[in-house]
């Protein structure tokens, strides 16, 4: 959970705007997750279990998974919107977040050959840099490479790329 999930939203409206931008329908509350629902899902995730084990805790005694504010607000805005979360890439549901090699994995490609994550050490940052691993989520180890953009930038850009229309004359494509 972010350090203060009751703080004013910073990224929420940016992520909510992705629904009308890419799906051409207004964002609705049902597209996201309520704070209580999200916190329960996060507490049930493999990442939360790993955090509890690392802290020597059992059950659900801890605050749960260390999650940056941007990823938390992404799930608040889009956690129930499979039309955006399950495309050429699959964003992990909140109860599927997992820690591997010191990274909180949040996204995998459709071929399950690459996974993206955020350094657990940077979880207190509101919008940390995204890293890509050379192997899928099920592989035990892989090499991590920084993508050079923050989570909010990366998520917005990935969805823009996913939904771009190659027939659109305003789309510069790969020229």
LOGU-130789 format. One record per atom (N, C-alpha, C, O): chain; atom name; x, z, y. Coordinates in nm, 2 decimals, decimal comma, padded with zeros to 4 digits. Layout:
// LOGU-130789
 c  a     px     pz     py
 A CA      X      Z      Y
...
***
This chain:
// LOGU-130789
 c  a     px     pz     py
 A  N  00,08  00,00 -00,12
 A CA  00,00  00,00  00,00
 A  C  00,09  00,00  00,12
 A  O  00,20  00,06  00,12
 A  N  00,04 -00,06  00,23
 A CA  00,13 -00,06  00,35
 A  C  00,13  00,08  00,40
 A  O  00,05  00,17  00,37
 A  N  00,24  00,11  00,48
 A CA  00,26  00,24  00,53
 A  C  00,13  00,30  00,60
 A  O  00,10  00,42  00,58
 A  N  00,06  00,22  00,67
 A CA -00,07  00,27  00,73
 A  C -00,17  00,16  00,73
 A  O -00,18  00,08  00,81
 A  N -00,25  00,17  00,62
 A CA -00,35  00,06  00,60
 A  C -00,47  00,08  00,70
 A  O -00,56 -00,01  00,70
 A  N -00,47  00,19  00,77
 A CA -00,58  00,21  00,87
 A  C -00,54  00,15  01,01
 A  O -00,62  00,16  01,10
 A  N -00,42  00,11  01,02
 A CA -00,37  00,05  01,15
 A  C -00,45 -00,08  01,18
 A  O -00,51 -00,14  01,10
 A  N -00,45 -00,11  01,31
 A CA -00,52 -00,24  01,35
 A  C -00,46 -00,36  01,28
 A  O -00,34 -00,36  01,25
 A  N -00,55 -00,45  01,24
 A CA -00,51 -00,57  01,17
 A  C -00,42 -00,66  01,26
 A  O -00,44 -00,67  01,38
 A  N -00,31 -00,71  01,20
 A CA -00,22 -00,80  01,27
 A  C -00,23 -00,94  01,22
 A  O -00,23 -01,04  01,30
 A  N -00,24 -00,96  01,09
 A CA -00,24 -01,09  01,03
 A  C -00,38 -01,14  00,98
 A  O -00,40 -01,25  00,94
 A  N -00,47 -01,05  00,97
 A CA -00,60 -01,07  00,91
 A  C -00,67 -01,20  00,97
 A  O -00,72 -01,28  00,89
 A  N -00,68 -01,21  01,10
 A CA -00,75 -01,33  01,15
 A  C -00,68 -01,46  01,12
 A  O -00,75 -01,56  01,10
 A  N -00,55 -01,46  01,12
 A CA -00,47 -01,58  01,08
 A  C -00,51 -01,62  00,94
 A  O -00,54 -01,74  00,91
 A  N -00,52 -01,53  00,84
 A CA -00,56 -01,56  00,71
 A  C -00,70 -01,60  00,69
 A  O -00,74 -01,69  00,62
 A  N -00,79 -01,53  00,77
 A CA -00,93 -01,57  00,77
 A  C -00,96 -01,71  00,81
 A  O -01,05 -01,78  00,76
 A  N -00,88 -01,75  00,91
 A CA -00,89 -01,89  00,96
 A  C -00,86 -02,00  00,86
 A  O -00,89 -02,11  00,88
 A  N -00,79 -01,96  00,76
 A CA -00,75 -02,06  00,65
 A  C -00,88 -02,11  00,58
 A  O -00,87 -02,23  00,53
 A  N -00,98 -02,03  00,57
 A CA -01,10 -02,08  00,50
 A  C -01,17 -02,20  00,58
 A  O -01,18 -02,30  00,52
 A  N -01,20 -02,18  00,70
 A CA -01,26 -02,30  00,77
 A  C -01,16 -02,41  00,79
 A  O -01,20 -02,53  00,79
 A  N -01,03 -02,38  00,80
 A CA -00,93 -02,49  00,82
 A  C -00,93 -02,58  00,70
 A  O -00,92 -02,70  00,71
 A  N -00,92 -02,52  00,58
 A CA -00,90 -02,59  00,45
 A  C -01,02 -02,62  00,37
 A  O -01,03 -02,71  00,29
 A  N -01,12 -02,53  00,38
 A CA -01,24 -02,55  00,30
 A  C -01,36 -02,60  00,38
 A  O -01,47 -02,62  00,32
 A  N -01,35 -02,60  00,51
 A CA -01,45 -02,65  00,60
 A  C -01,58 -02,57  00,59
 A  O -01,69 -02,63  00,59
 A  N -01,57 -02,45  00,57
 A CA -01,68 -02,35  00,57
 A  C -01,64 -02,23  00,64
 A  O -01,52 -02,19  00,64
 A  N -01,73 -02,16  00,70
 A CA -01,69 -02,04  00,77
 A  C -01,64 -01,93  00,68
 A  O -01,68 -01,92  00,56
 A  N -01,54 -01,85  00,73
 A CA -01,50 -01,74  00,65
 A  C -01,61 -01,64  00,64
 A  O -01,69 -01,61  00,73
 A  N -01,63 -01,58  00,52
 A CA -01,73 -01,48  00,49
 A  C -01,67 -01,36  00,43
 A  O -01,56 -01,36  00,37
 A  N -01,73 -01,24  00,46
 A CA -01,67 -01,12  00,41
 A  C -01,64 -01,12  00,26
 A  O -01,55 -01,06  00,21
 A  N -01,73 -01,20  00,18
 A CA -01,71 -01,21  00,04
 A  C -01,58 -01,28  00,00
 A  O -01,54 -01,27 -00,12
 A  N -01,52 -01,35  00,09
 A CA -01,39 -01,42  00,06
 A  C -01,28 -01,32  00,05
 A  O -01,18 -01,36 -00,02
 A  N -01,29 -01,21  00,10
 A CA -01,19 -01,11  00,10
 A  C -01,22 -00,99  00,02
 A  O -01,32 -00,99 -00,05
 A  N -01,14 -00,89  00,03
 A CA -01,16 -00,76 -00,04
 A  C -01,17 -00,65  00,06
 A  O -01,10 -00,64  00,16
 A  N -01,26 -00,55  00,04
 A CA -01,27 -00,43  00,12
 A  C -01,15 -00,35  00,09
 A  O -01,08 -00,36 -00,01
 A  N -01,11 -00,26  00,19
 A CA -00,99 -00,18  00,18
 A  C -00,99 -00,09  00,05
 A  O -00,89 -00,08 -00,02
 A  N -01,11 -00,03  00,02
 A CA -01,12  00,06 -00,09
 A  C -01,10 -00,02 -00,22
 A  O -01,03  00,02 -00,31
 A  N -01,16 -00,14 -00,23
 A CA -01,15 -00,22 -00,35
 A  C -01,01 -00,27 -00,37
 A  O -00,95 -00,27 -00,48
 A  N -00,95 -00,32 -00,26
 A CA -00,81 -00,36 -00,26
 A  C -00,71 -00,25 -00,31
 A  O -00,63 -00,27 -00,39
 A  N -00,73 -00,14 -00,25
 A CA -00,64 -00,02 -00,29
 A  C -00,66  00,01 -00,43
 A  O -00,56  00,05 -00,50
 A  N -00,78  00,01 -00,49
 A CA -00,80  00,04 -00,63
 A  C -00,73 -00,07 -00,72
 A  O -00,67 -00,04 -00,82
 A  N -00,74 -00,20 -00,68
 A CA -00,68 -00,30 -00,75
 A  C -00,53 -00,29 -00,75
 A  O -00,46 -00,30 -00,85
 A  N -00,47 -00,26 -00,63
 A CA -00,33 -00,24 -00,62
 A  C -00,28 -00,13 -00,70
 A  O -00,18 -00,14 -00,77
 A  N -00,36 -00,02 -00,71
 A CA -00,32  00,10 -00,79
 A  C -00,32  00,07 -00,94
 A  O -00,25  00,14 -01,01
 A  N -00,40 -00,03 -00,98
 A CA -00,40 -00,07 -01,12
 A  C -00,30 -00,17 -01,16
 A  O -00,30 -00,21 -01,27
 A  N -00,22 -00,22 -01,06
 A CA -00,13 -00,33 -01,09
 A  C -00,01 -00,29 -01,16
 A  O  00,03 -00,17 -01,16
 A  N  00,06 -00,38 -01,23
 A CA  00,19 -00,35 -01,30
 A  C  00,29 -00,31 -01,19
 A  O  00,38 -00,23 -01,22
 A  N  00,28 -00,36 -01,07
 A CA  00,37 -00,32 -00,96
 A  C  00,36 -00,17 -00,93
 A  O  00,46 -00,10 -00,91
 A  N  00,23 -00,12 -00,93
 A CA  00,21  00,02 -00,90
 A  C  00,26  00,10 -01,01
 A  O  00,32  00,21 -00,99
 A  N  00,24  00,06 -01,14
 A CA  00,29  00,13 -01,25
 A  C  00,44  00,14 -01,25
 A  O  00,50  00,25 -01,27
 A  N  00,51  00,03 -01,21
 A CA  00,65  00,03 -01,20
 A  C  00,70  00,13 -01,09
 A  O  00,80  00,20 -01,11
 A  N  00,63  00,13 -00,98
 A CA  00,66  00,22 -00,87
 A  C  00,64  00,37 -00,91
 A  O  00,73  00,45 -00,88
 A  N  00,54  00,39 -00,99
 A CA  00,52  00,53 -01,04
 A  C  00,63  00,57 -01,13
 A  O  00,68  00,68 -01,12
 A  N  00,66  00,48 -01,22
 A CA  00,77  00,51 -01,32
 A  C  00,90  00,53 -01,25
 A  O  00,98  00,62 -01,28
 A  N  00,93  00,45 -01,15
 A CA  01,06  00,46 -01,07
 A  C  01,06  00,60 -01,00
 A  O  01,17  00,65 -00,98
 A  N  00,95  00,65 -00,96
 A CA  00,94  00,78 -00,89
 A  C  00,92  00,89 -00,98
 A  O  00,90  01,01 -00,93
 A  N  00,91  00,87 -01,11
 A CA  00,89  00,98 -01,21
 A  C  00,75  01,04 -01,20
 A  O  00,74  01,15 -01,23
 A  N  00,66  00,95 -01,17
 A CA  00,52  01,00 -01,16
 A  C  00,44  00,94 -01,27
 A  O  00,48  00,84 -01,33
 A  N  00,33  01,00 -01,31
 A CA  00,24  00,95 -01,41
 A  C  00,10  00,94 -01,36
 A  O  00,07  00,99 -01,25
 A  N  00,02  00,86 -01,43
 A CA -00,12  00,84 -01,38
 A  C -00,13  00,77 -01,25
 A  O -00,05  00,67 -01,23
 A  N -00,22  00,80 -01,17
 A CA -00,23  00,74 -01,04
 A  C -00,20  00,83 -00,92
 A  O -00,27  00,84 -00,82
 A  N -00,10  00,92 -00,94
 A CA -00,06  01,02 -00,84
 A  C  00,00  00,96 -00,72
 A  O -00,01  01,02 -00,61
 A  N  00,07  00,85 -00,73
 A CA  00,14  00,79 -00,61
 A  C  00,05  00,71 -00,52
 A  O -00,07  00,69 -00,54
 A  N  00,11  00,67 -00,41
 A CA  00,04  00,59 -00,31
 A  C  00,02  00,44 -00,37
 A  O -00,05  00,36 -00,30
 A  N  00,08  00,41 -00,48
 A CA  00,07  00,28 -00,54
 A  C  00,18  00,19 -00,51
 A  O  00,29  00,23 -00,48
 A  N  00,15  00,06 -00,51
 A CA  00,25 -00,04 -00,50
 A  C  00,30 -00,05 -00,35
 A  O  00,22 -00,04 -00,26
 A  N  00,43 -00,07 -00,34
 A CA  00,48 -00,09 -00,20
 A  C  00,45 -00,23 -00,16
 A  O  00,51 -00,33 -00,21
 A  N  00,37 -00,25 -00,06
 A CA  00,32 -00,38 -00,02
 A  C  00,33 -00,40  00,13
 A  O  00,28 -00,31  00,21
 A  N  00,39 -00,51  00,17
 A CA  00,40 -00,53  00,32
 A  C  00,26 -00,56  00,38
 A  O  00,17 -00,60  00,31
 A  N  00,25 -00,53  00,50
 A CA  00,12 -00,54  00,57
 A  C  00,07 -00,68  00,56
 A  O -00,05 -00,70  00,54
 A  N  00,15 -00,78  00,58
 A CA  00,11 -00,92  00,57
 A  C  00,04 -00,96  00,44
 A  O -00,06 -01,02  00,43
 A  N  00,10 -00,91  00,33
 A CA  00,05 -00,94  00,19
 A  C -00,08 -00,86  00,17
 A  O -00,18 -00,91  00,11
 A  N -00,09 -00,74  00,22
 A CA -00,21 -00,66  00,22
 A  C -00,32 -00,72  00,29
 A  O -00,43 -00,73  00,24
 A  N -00,30 -00,77  00,41
 A CA -00,40 -00,83  00,49
 A  C -00,44 -00,97  00,43
 A  O -00,55 -01,02  00,45
 A  N -00,35 -01,04  00,37
 A CA -00,38 -01,16  00,30
 A  C -00,48 -01,14  00,19
 A  O -00,58 -01,22  00,18
 A  N -00,47 -01,03  00,11
 A CA -00,57 -01,00  00,01
 A  C -00,70 -00,95  00,08
 A  O -00,81 -00,97  00,02
 A  N -00,69 -00,88  00,19
 A CA -00,81 -00,84  00,26
 A  C -00,89 -00,96  00,30
 A  O -01,01 -00,96  00,30
 A  N -00,82 -01,06  00,35
 A CA -00,89 -01,18  00,40
 A  C -00,93 -01,28  00,29
 A  O -01,04 -01,34  00,30
 A  N -00,85 -01,30  00,18
 A CA -00,87 -01,40  00,09
 A  C -00,87 -01,36 -00,06
 A  O -00,87 -01,45 -00,15
 A  N -00,87 -01,23 -00,08
 A CA -00,86 -01,18 -00,22
 A  C -00,97 -01,23 -00,32
 A  O -00,95 -01,22 -00,44
 A  N -01,08 -01,28 -00,27
 A CA -01,19 -01,33 -00,35
 A  C -01,22 -01,48 -00,32
 A  O -01,33 -01,52 -00,33
 A  N -01,12 -01,55 -00,29
 A CA -01,13 -01,69 -00,25
 A  C -01,05 -01,78 -00,34
 A  O -00,94 -01,83 -00,30
 A  N -01,10 -01,80 -00,46
 A CA -01,01 -01,88 -00,56
 A  C -00,99 -02,02 -00,51
 A  O -00,89 -02,08 -00,56
 A  N -01,07 -02,08 -00,43
 A CA -01,05 -02,21 -00,38
 A  C -00,92 -02,23 -00,30
 A  O -00,86 -02,33 -00,29
 A  N -00,87 -02,12 -00,24
 A CA -00,74 -02,11 -00,17
 A  C -00,63 -02,05 -00,26
 A  O -00,52 -02,10 -00,25
 A  N -00,67 -01,96 -00,34
 A CA -00,56 -01,88 -00,42
 A  C -00,52 -01,95 -00,55
 A  O -00,41 -01,92 -00,60
 A  N -00,60 -02,04 -00,60
 A CA -00,57 -02,11 -00,72
 A  C -00,57 -02,26 -00,71
 A  O -00,67 -02,32 -00,74
 A  N -00,46 -02,31 -00,66
 A CA -00,45 -02,46 -00,63
 A  C -00,33 -02,51 -00,71
 A  O -00,33 -02,49 -00,84
 A  N -00,24 -02,57 -00,65
 A CA -00,12 -02,62 -00,72
 A  C -00,02 -02,50 -00,74
 A  O  00,07 -02,51 -00,82
 A  N -00,05 -02,39 -00,67
 A CA  00,02 -02,26 -00,69
 A  C -00,09 -02,15 -00,71
 A  O -00,20 -02,17 -00,66
 A  N -00,05 -02,05 -00,78
 A CA -00,14 -01,94 -00,81
 A  C -00,09 -01,81 -00,74
 A  O  00,01 -01,75 -00,78
 A  N -00,17 -01,77 -00,64
 A CA -00,14 -01,64 -00,58
 A  C -00,19 -01,53 -00,68
 A  O -00,30 -01,54 -00,73
 A  N -00,11 -01,43 -00,71
 A CA -00,14 -01,32 -00,80
 A  C -00,26 -01,24 -00,74
 A  O -00,26 -01,21 -00,62
 A  N -00,36 -01,21 -00,82
 A CA -00,46 -01,12 -00,78
 A  C -00,39 -00,98 -00,75
 A  O -00,28 -00,95 -00,80
 A  N -00,46 -00,90 -00,67
 A CA -00,40 -00,77 -00,63
 A  C -00,36 -00,68 -00,75
 A  O -00,26 -00,61 -00,75
 A  N -00,44 -00,69 -00,86
 A CA -00,41 -00,61 -00,98
 A  C -00,32 -00,68 -01,07
 A  O -00,29 -00,63 -01,18
 A  N -00,26 -00,79 -01,03
 A CA -00,16 -00,86 -01,11
 A  C -00,02 -00,86 -01,05
 A  O  00,07 -00,90 -01,11
 A  N -00,01 -00,80 -00,93
 A CA  00,12 -00,80 -00,86
 A  C  00,22 -00,73 -00,96
 A  O  00,19 -00,63 -01,02
 A  N  00,34 -00,78 -00,96
 A CA  00,44 -00,73 -01,05
 A  C  00,57 -00,72 -00,99
 A  O  00,61 -00,81 -00,90
 A  N  00,66 -00,63 -01,02
 A CA  00,79 -00,61 -00,97
 A  C  00,89 -00,66 -01,08
 A  O  00,88 -00,61 -01,19
 A  N  00,98 -00,75 -01,04
 A CA  01,08 -00,80 -01,13
 A  C  01,21 -00,82 -01,05
 A  O  01,20 -00,88 -00,94
 A  N  01,32 -00,77 -01,10
 A CA  01,45 -00,79 -01,03
 A  C  01,45 -00,73 -00,89
 A  O  01,52 -00,78 -00,80
 A  N  01,37 -00,63 -00,86
 A CA  01,36 -00,57 -00,73
 A  C  01,27 -00,65 -00,63
 A  O  01,28 -00,63 -00,51
 A  N  01,19 -00,74 -00,68
 A CA  01,11 -00,83 -00,60
 A  C  00,96 -00,81 -00,64
 A  O  00,93 -00,80 -00,76
 A  N  00,87 -00,80 -00,54
 A CA  00,73 -00,80 -00,57
 A  C  00,68 -00,94 -00,58
 A  O  00,67 -01,01 -00,48
 A  N  00,65 -00,98 -00,70
 A CA  00,61 -01,12 -00,72
 A  C  00,46 -01,14 -00,68
 A  O  00,38 -01,06 -00,71
 A  N  00,44 -01,25 -00,60
 A CA  00,30 -01,27 -00,55
 A  C  00,25 -01,41 -00,58
 A  O  00,13 -01,44 -00,56
 A  N  00,33 -01,51 -00,62
 A CA  00,29 -01,65 -00,64
 A  C  00,37 -01,71 -00,74
 A  O  00,49 -01,69 -00,76
 A  N  00,30 -01,80 -00,82
 A CA  00,37 -01,88 -00,92
 A  C  00,32 -02,02 -00,91
 A  O  00,20 -02,05 -00,88
 A  N  00,41 -02,12 -00,94
 A CA  00,36 -02,26 -00,94
 A  C  00,28 -02,29 -01,07
 A  O  00,28 -02,21 -01,16
 A  N  00,21 -02,40 -01,07
 A CA  00,12 -02,44 -01,18
 A  C  00,19 -02,46 -01,31
 A  O  00,14 -02,44 -01,41
 A  N  00,32 -02,50 -01,30
 A CA  00,40 -02,52 -01,42
 A  C  00,46 -02,39 -01,48
 A  O  00,52 -02,39 -01,58
 A  N  00,44 -02,28 -01,40
 A CA  00,50 -02,15 -01,44
 A  C  00,65 -02,16 -01,45
 A  O  00,71 -02,09 -01,54
 A  N  00,71 -02,24 -01,37
 A CA  00,85 -02,25 -01,37
 A  C  00,92 -02,19 -01,25
 A  O  01,05 -02,17 -01,26
 A  N  00,85 -02,15 -01,15
 A CA  00,90 -02,09 -01,03
 A  C  00,81 -01,98 -00,99
 A  O  00,69 -01,99 -01,00
 A  N  00,86 -01,87 -00,94
 A CA  00,78 -01,76 -00,88
 A  C  00,84 -01,72 -00,75
 A  O  00,96 -01,74 -00,72
 A  N  00,76 -01,67 -00,66
 A CA  00,80 -01,63 -00,53
 A  C  00,77 -01,48 -00,51
 A  O  00,67 -01,43 -00,57
 A  N  00,85 -01,41 -00,44
 A CA  00,84 -01,27 -00,42
 A  C  00,89 -01,22 -00,29
 A  O  00,95 -01,29 -00,21
 A  N  00,87 -01,09 -00,27
 A CA  00,92 -01,02 -00,15
 A  C  01,01 -00,90 -00,20
 A  O  00,97 -00,83 -00,29
 A  N  01,12 -00,88 -00,13
 A CA  01,21 -00,77 -00,18
 A  C  01,14 -00,64 -00,16
 A  O  01,08 -00,61 -00,06
 A  N  01,13 -00,56 -00,27
 A CA  01,07 -00,43 -00,26
 A  C  01,14 -00,34 -00,15
 A  O  01,07 -00,26 -00,09
 A  N  01,27 -00,36 -00,13
 A CA  01,34 -00,29 -00,03
 A  C  01,29 -00,32  00,11
 A  O  01,31 -00,24  00,20
 A  N  01,22 -00,43  00,13
 A CA  01,17 -00,47  00,26
 A  C  01,02 -00,45  00,27
 A  O  00,95 -00,49  00,36
 A  N  00,96 -00,37  00,18
 A CA  00,81 -00,35  00,17
 A  C  00,76 -00,28  00,30
 A  O  00,64 -00,30  00,34
 A  N  00,85 -00,21  00,37
 A CA  00,80 -00,14  00,49
 A  C  00,80 -00,23  00,61
 A  O  00,73 -00,20  00,71
 A  N  00,86 -00,35  00,60
 A CA  00,85 -00,45  00,70
 A  C  00,71 -00,51  00,70
 A  O  00,66 -00,53  00,60
 A  N  00,65 -00,54  00,82
 A CA  00,52 -00,59  00,82
 A  C  00,51 -00,73  00,76
 A  O  00,41 -00,77  00,70
 A  N  00,62 -00,81  00,78
 A CA  00,61 -00,95  00,73
 A  C  00,75 -01,00  00,69
 A  O  00,82 -01,07  00,76
 A  N  00,79 -00,95  00,57
 A CA  00,93 -00,98  00,52
 A  C  00,95 -01,13  00,48
 A  O  00,85 -01,21  00,46
 A  N  01,07 -01,17  00,47
 A CA  01,11 -01,30  00,42
 A  C  01,07 -01,32  00,27
 A  O  01,08 -01,23  00,19
 A  N  01,03 -01,44  00,24
 A CA  00,99 -01,48  00,10
 A  C  01,11 -01,53  00,03
 A  O  01,20 -01,60  00,09
 A  N  01,12 -01,49 -00,10
 A CA  01,23 -01,54 -00,19
 A  C  01,17 -01,61 -00,30
 A  O  01,06 -01,58 -00,35
 A  N  01,24 -01,71 -00,35
 A CA  01,20 -01,79 -00,47
 A  C  01,29 -01,76 -00,59
 A  O  01,42 -01,76 -00,57
 A  N  01,23 -01,75 -00,70
 A CA  01,31 -01,73 -00,82
 A  C  01,32 -01,85 -00,91
 A  O  01,22 -01,93 -00,92
 A  N  01,43 -01,88 -00,97
 A CA  01,45 -02,00 -01,04
 A  C  01,38 -02,01 -01,17
 A  O  01,38 -02,11 -01,24
 A  N  01,31 -01,90 -01,21
 A CA  01,23 -01,90 -01,34
 A  C  01,10 -01,85 -01,31
 A  O  01,07 -01,78 -01,21
 A  N  01,00 -01,87 -01,40
 A CA  00,87 -01,82 -01,39
 A  C  00,85 -01,67 -01,41
 A  O  00,95 -01,60 -01,44
 A  N  00,73 -01,62 -01,39
 A CA  00,71 -01,48 -01,39
 A  C  00,73 -01,41 -01,52
 A  O  00,77 -01,30 -01,53
 A  N  00,71 -01,49 -01,63
 A CA  00,73 -01,43 -01,76
 A  C  00,88 -01,42 -01,81
 A  O  00,91 -01,35 -01,90
 A  N  00,97 -01,49 -01,74
 A CA  01,11 -01,48 -01,77
 A  C  01,16 -01,35 -01,73
 A  O  01,13 -01,29 -01,63
 A  N  01,25 -01,30 -01,81
 A CA  01,31 -01,16 -01,78
 A  C  01,39 -01,16 -01,66
 A  O  01,38 -01,07 -01,58
 A  N  01,48 -01,26 -01,64
 A CA  01,57 -01,27 -01,52
 A  C  01,57 -01,41 -01,46
 A  O  01,54 -01,51 -01,53
 A  N  01,61 -01,41 -01,34
 A CA  01,62 -01,54 -01,27
 A  C  01,71 -01,52 -01,14
 A  O  01,74 -01,41 -01,11
 A  N  01,74 -01,63 -01,08
 A CA  01,82 -01,62 -00,96
 A  C  01,73 -01,64 -00,84
 A  O  01,64 -01,73 -00,83
 A  N  01,74 -01,54 -00,74
 A CA  01,65 -01,54 -00,63
 A  C  01,72 -01,61 -00,51
 A  O  01,84 -01,58 -00,48
 A  N  01,64 -01,69 -00,43
 A CA  01,70 -01,76 -00,32
 A  C  01,60 -01,74 -00,20
 A  O  01,48 -01,76 -00,22
 A  N  01,65 -01,71 -00,08
 A CA  01,56 -01,69  00,03
 A  C  01,50 -01,82  00,08
 A  O  01,58 -01,92  00,09
 A  N  01,38 -01,82  00,11
 A CA  01,31 -01,94  00,15
 A  C  01,32 -01,96  00,30
 A  O  01,29 -02,06  00,36
 A  N  01,36 -01,85  00,38
 A CA  01,39 -01,87  00,52
 A  C  01,26 -01,85  00,61
 A  O  01,27 -01,87  00,73
 A  N  01,15 -01,81  00,55
 A CA  01,03 -01,78  00,63
 A  C  00,96 -01,65  00,58
 A  O  00,98 -01,61  00,47
 A  N  00,88 -01,60  00,67
 A CA  00,81 -01,48  00,64
 A  C  00,69 -01,51  00,55
 A  O  00,65 -01,62  00,54
 A  N  00,64 -01,40  00,50
 A CA  00,52 -01,42  00,41
 A  C  00,41 -01,49  00,48
 A  O  00,35 -01,59  00,43
 A  N  00,37 -01,45  00,60
 A CA  00,26 -01,51  00,67
 A  C  00,29 -01,66  00,70
 A  O  00,20 -01,74  00,69
 A  N  00,41 -01,69  00,74
 A CA  00,45 -01,83  00,77
 A  C  00,44 -01,91  00,64
 A  O  00,38 -02,02  00,64
 A  N  00,50 -01,86  00,54
 A CA  00,50 -01,93  00,41
 A  C  00,36 -01,95  00,35
 A  O  00,33 -02,07  00,31
 A  N  00,28 -01,85  00,35
 A CA  00,14 -01,87  00,30
 A  C  00,06 -01,97  00,38
 A  O -00,01 -02,06  00,32
 A  N  00,07 -01,97  00,51
 A CA  00,00 -02,07  00,59
 A  C  00,05 -02,21  00,57
 A  O -00,02 -02,30  00,55
 A  N  00,19 -02,22  00,56
 A CA  00,25 -02,35  00,54
 A  C  00,22 -02,41  00,40
 A  O  00,19 -02,52  00,39
 A  N  00,22 -02,32  00,30
 A CA  00,20 -02,36  00,16
 A  C  00,05 -02,42  00,15
 A  O  00,03 -02,52  00,09
 A  N -00,04 -02,35  00,21
 A CA -00,18 -02,39  00,20
 A  C -00,20 -02,52  00,28
 A  O -00,28 -02,61  00,24
 A  N -00,13 -02,53  00,40
 A CA -00,14 -02,66  00,47
 A  C -00,09 -02,77  00,39
 A  O -00,15 -02,88  00,39
 A  N  00,02 -02,76  00,33
 A CA  00,08 -02,86  00,25
 A  C -00,01 -02,89  00,13
 A  O -00,03 -03,01  00,09
 A  N -00,07 -02,79  00,06
 A CA -00,15 -02,81 -00,05
 A  C -00,27 -02,89 -00,02
 A  O -00,32 -02,98 -00,09
 A  N -00,33 -02,87  00,10
 A CA -00,46 -02,93  00,14
 A  C -00,44 -03,06  00,23
 A  O -00,53 -03,12  00,27
 A  N -00,31 -03,09  00,26
 A CA -00,29 -03,21  00,35
 A  C -00,34 -03,34  00,28
 A  O -00,33 -03,35  00,15
 A  N -00,40 -03,42  00,36
 A CA -00,45 -03,55  00,31
 A  C -00,35 -03,66  00,33
 A  O -00,33 -03,69  00,44
 A  N -00,30 -03,72  00,22
 A CA -00,20 -03,82  00,24
 A  C -00,26 -03,95  00,31
 A  O -00,18 -04,03  00,36
 A  N -00,39 -03,96  00,31
 A CA -00,46 -04,08  00,37
 A  C -00,48 -04,05  00,52
 A  O -00,52 -04,15  00,59
 A  N -00,46 -03,93  00,57
 A CA -00,49 -03,90  00,71
 A  C -00,38 -03,96  00,80
 A  O -00,26 -03,93  00,78
 A  N -00,42 -04,04  00,89
 A CA -00,32 -04,11  00,98
 A  C -00,24 -04,01  01,07
 A  O -00,14 -04,04  01,12
 A  N -00,30 -03,89  01,09
 A CA -00,24 -03,78  01,17
 A  C -00,13 -03,71  01,09
 A  O -00,06 -03,63  01,14
 A  N -00,13 -03,73  00,95
 A CA -00,04 -03,66  00,87
 A  C  00,09 -03,75  00,86
 A  O  00,09 -03,86  00,81
 A  N  00,20 -03,69  00,91
 A CA  00,33 -03,77  00,91
 A  C  00,38 -03,79  00,77
 A  O  00,47 -03,88  00,75
 A  N  00,34 -03,72  00,67
 A CA  00,39 -03,74  00,53
 A  C  00,53 -03,71  00,52
 A  O  00,59 -03,63  00,59
 A  N  00,60 -03,79  00,43
 A CA  00,74 -03,77  00,40
 A  C  00,83 -03,88  00,46
 A  O  00,93 -03,91  00,41
 A  N  00,78 -03,93  00,57
 A CA  00,86 -04,04  00,64
 A  C  00,99 -03,98  00,70
 A  O  01,06 -04,06  00,76
***
